[in-house]
């Protein structure tokens, strides 16, 4: 077996995943375990299930209790510096990732 001559490859440890903080409970988790709400450059606010849309993002745990807490405390609005549209607020009030029609990002 050949050894690599690249010191960066040889020195690399375990893979580090990007982490983000939930705006409701302030828990730091891996980005894939959170749901992103994004304010687009044109001012529209929407759920970003891919995590790649352009704009300012705020992250919520996939747990439904964080979603209702974020609405109650207005932490999403503060983080994005914009008021939430009524339809998005109603969708978040329904609960966790199950209401999105898919599964949680972490599972």
C-alpha positions, -999 to 999 in steps of 0.1 A, spaced: 0 0 0 13 34 -9 14 62 15 3 97 5 29 124 3 4 152 9 8 162 46 -27 178 46 -44 145 38 -22 126 62 -30 151 91 -67 152 85 -88 139 114 -124 130 115 -147 149 92 -162 181 107 -197 190 97 -211 225 96 -231 235 127 -258 261 131 -279 273 160 -317 270 163 -331 305 168 -358 292 192 -340 269 216 -304 282 209 -292 246 206 -262 241 183 -267 211 159 -254 199 126 -268 218 97 -285 188 82 -305 183 115 -322 217 112 -347 233 89 -339 267 73 -362 296 69 -348 321 43 -354 357 34 -347 359 -3 -329 389 -18 -363 401 -31 -378 401 4 -399 369 2 -397 345 32 -400 308 26 -389 274 39 -356 262 23 -357 224 24 -325 222 4 -305 246 25 -290 262 -5 -313 291 -15 -297 326 -16 -305 350 11 -304 354 49 -313 322 68 -325 313 102 -325 277 114 -350 257 135 -348 223 150 -370 198 131 -388 194 164 -423 210 163 -420 225 197 -392 247 185 -413 259 156 -442 270 178 -418 286 203 -401 305 175 -434 320 164 -444 328 200 -411 345 207 -409 361 172 -373 349 170 -375 341 133 -387 376 126 -359 391 146 -333 369 129 -345 377 94 -355 413 102 -388 409 85 -424 399 94 -434 363 86 -462 359 60 -494 345 75 -493 313 54 -457 305 65 -466 313 102 -496 289 99 -475 262 83 -449 265 111 -476 265 138 -488 231 125 -457 215 140 -425 197 129 -410 183 98 -440 160 94 -461 189 82 -437 196 54 -447 164 36 -413 148 41 -391 135 68 -367 152 92 -333 162 78 -315 142 105 -332 109 98 
